[in-house]
């Protein structure tokens, strides 16, 4: 007997499903407490191991930036 382990969507199907779920969440009258853009960074303090900024003196904390793939999910 074969066990069913859930739905398997194509790449396009997964993207469509995520878009629809995010639309519903954005229209809701509540804000999820674990929404990834609202959560504080786990290690917000500066570190000497971060990338050096163009001024050559300060460091650049990349954890506060939004990546290209993250923008893709926000531009619905």
Backbone as CSV, one residue per row, in Angstrom:
resi,resn,N_x,N_y,N_z,CA_x,CA_y,CA_z,C_x,C_y,C_z
1,UNK,0.847,-1.179,0.000,0.000,0.000,0.000,0.893,1.243,0.000
2,UNK,0.615,2.166,-0.896,1.418,3.379,-1.019,0.828,4.500,-0.166
3,UNK,1.682,5.192,0.569,1.229,6.310,1.408,1.210,7.594,0.608
4,UNK,0.219,8.404,0.832,0.145,9.725,0.217,0.827,10.718,1.142
5,UNK,1.732,11.516,0.595,2.467,12.461,1.445,2.154,13.915,1.128
6,UNK,1.038,14.186,0.495,0.632,15.566,0.267,0.549,15.922,-1.203
7,UNK,0.372,17.211,-1.454,0.236,17.726,-2.812,1.619,18.033,-3.381
8,UNK,1.799,17.722,-4.646,3.049,18.038,-5.335,2.711,18.936,-6.515
9,UNK,3.111,20.207,-6.439,2.814,21.168,-7.491,4.036,21.414,-8.357
10,UNK,3.788,21.888,-9.558,4.896,22.307,-10.417,5.460,23.606,-9.852
11,UNK,6.564,24.064,-10.405,7.172,25.323,-9.964,6.176,26.468,-10.109
12,UNK,5.514,26.535,-11.253,4.524,27.591,-11.494,3.335,27.440,-10.546
13,UNK,2.915,26.219,-10.291,1.806,25.979,-9.374,2.133,26.445,-7.957
14,UNK,3.357,26.185,-7.514,3.790,26.632,-6.179,3.804,28.150,-6.088
15,UNK,4.309,28.820,-7.135,4.347,30.289,-7.145,2.934,30.864,-7.103
16,UNK,2.030,30.266,-7.865,0.639,30.727,-7.884,-0.003,30.550,-6.509
17,UNK,0.217,29.413,-5.887,-0.342,29.152,-4.557,0.174,30.167,-3.531
18,UNK,1.472,30.420,-3.545,2.052,31.381,-2.602,1.481,32.772,-2.840
19,UNK,1.346,33.191,-4.105,0.770,34.505,-4.416,-0.630,34.631,-3.836
20,UNK,-1.440,33.600,-4.010,-2.819,33.638,-3.521,-2.871,33.675,-1.993
21,UNK,-2.020,32.916,-1.335,-1.978,32.925,0.132,-1.553,34.302,0.635
22,UNK,-0.530,34.898,0.020,-0.069,36.224,0.441,-1.126,37.293,0.193
23,UNK,-1.903,37.176,-0.890,-2.995,38.120,-1.136,-4.005,38.078,0.003
24,UNK,-4.371,36.869,0.418,-5.343,36.711,1.515,-4.786,37.301,2.802
25,UNK,-3.517,37.038,3.093,-2.915,37.567,4.317,-2.842,39.094,4.305
26,UNK,-2.550,39.679,3.145,-2.462,41.140,3.050,-3.824,41.799,3.215
27,UNK,-4.898,41.123,2.798,-6.250,41.681,2.917,-6.827,41.507,4.316
28,UNK,-6.263,40.660,5.120,-6.795,40.372,6.451,-6.687,41.598,7.356
29,UNK,-7.572,41.683,8.329,-7.583,42.805,9.275,-6.605,42.613,10.423
30,UNK,-5.815,41.604,10.380,-4.839,41.334,11.431,-3.459,41.224,10.815
31,UNK,-2.470,41.389,11.638,-1.096,41.280,11.181,-0.432,40.111,11.909
32,UNK,0.071,39.135,11.175,0.707,37.990,11.834,1.883,38.445,12.706
33,UNK,2.009,37.844,13.861,3.082,38.257,14.771,4.452,37.758,14.313
34,UNK,4.483,36.790,13.402,5.756,36.263,12.932,6.025,36.632,11.476
35,UNK,5.426,37.721,10.994,5.669,38.171,9.626,7.147,38.513,9.491
36,UNK,7.820,37.943,8.517,9.267,37.990,8.440,9.842,39.395,8.304
37,UNK,9.106,40.344,7.718,9.641,41.712,7.608,9.464,42.518,8.891
38,UNK,8.584,42.069,9.760,8.337,42.788,11.013,9.201,42.281,12.166
39,UNK,9.800,41.116,11.987,10.596,40.541,13.068,11.958,41.234,13.170
40,UNK,12.447,41.458,14.379,13.763,42.064,14.535,14.859,41.084,14.107
41,UNK,15.959,41.633,13.690,17.093,40.796,13.304,17.638,40.102,14.547
42,UNK,18.064,38.859,14.386,18.570,38.107,15.529,19.875,38.698,16.051
43,UNK,20.719,39.183,15.138,21.996,39.774,15.520,22.145,41.140,14.861
44,UNK,21.418,42.157,15.353,21.427,43.460,14.684,22.695,44.285,14.902
45,UNK,23.486,43.914,15.890,24.677,44.721,16.190,25.720,44.590,15.082
46,UNK,26.518,45.628,14.932,27.575,45.602,13.926,28.663,44.616,14.314
47,UNK,29.323,44.089,13.323,30.383,43.122,13.542,31.575,43.484,12.663
48,UNK,32.776,43.270,13.139,33.949,43.541,12.302,34.052,42.564,11.127
49,UNK,33.227,41.533,11.105,33.265,40.544,10.029,32.297,40.883,8.890
50,UNK,31.507,41.940,9.062,30.609,42.369,7.992,31.414,42.974,6.845
51,UNK,30.764,43.132,5.706,31.377,43.743,4.529,31.713,45.195,4.857
52,UNK,32.864,45.660,4.403,33.271,47.052,4.634,32.516,47.943,3.658
53,UNK,31.950,49.040,4.173,31.205,49.989,3.343,32.148,50.739,2.414
54,UNK,31.589,51.413,1.393,32.439,52.160,0.453,33.314,53.228,1.112
55,UNK,32.907,53.728,2.277,33.735,54.749,2.928,35.011,54.159,3.531
56,UNK,35.091,52.826,3.592,36.287,52.158,4.091,36.405,52.101,5.602
57,UNK,35.471,52.676,6.317,35.572,52.727,7.776,34.453,51.973,8.485
58,UNK,33.236,52.095,7.970,32.107,51.430,8.610,31.837,50.095,7.930
59,UNK,31.070,49.259,8.615,30.716,47.967,8.043,29.274,47.997,7.558
60,UNK,28.923,47.064,6.700,27.607,46.977,6.100,26.915,45.717,6.598
61,UNK,25.796,45.877,7.304,25.045,44.750,7.843,24.056,44.267,6.782
62,UNK,24.409,43.225,6.067,23.581,42.706,4.973,22.280,42.075,5.464
63,UNK,22.176,41.732,6.740,20.964,41.077,7.244,19.764,42.012,7.254
64,UNK,19.997,43.325,7.133,18.884,44.271,7.131,18.390,44.578,5.724
65,UNK,19.019,44.015,4.709,18.652,44.282,3.321,17.664,43.232,2.805
66,UNK,16.863,43.621,1.832,15.928,42.698,1.208,16.544,42.205,-0.095
67,UNK,16.613,40.888,-0.257,17.203,40.274,-1.445,16.243,40.323,-2.623
68,UNK,16.751,40.053,-3.802,15.939,40.046,-5.015,14.787,39.046,-4.892
69,UNK,15.066,37.836,-4.390,14.002,36.835,-4.301,12.945,37.248,-3.283
70,UNK,13.336,38.026,-2.252,12.352,38.479,-1.273,11.446,39.544,-1.891
71,UNK,12.011,40.409,-2.731,11.204,41.430,-3.402,10.189,40.784,-4.330
72,UNK,10.566,39.678,-4.933,9.676,38.957,-5.836,8.374,38.596,-5.120
73,UNK,8.471,38.160,-3.867,7.276,37.768,-3.119,6.482,38.967,-2.649
74,UNK,7.133,40.129,-2.514,6.435,41.319,-2.040,5.695,42.016,-3.164
75,UNK,6.145,41.885,-4.401,5.547,42.570,-5.551,4.403,41.771,-6.141
76,UNK,3.346,41.670,-5.393,2.191,40.885,-5.863,1.180,41.809,-6.504
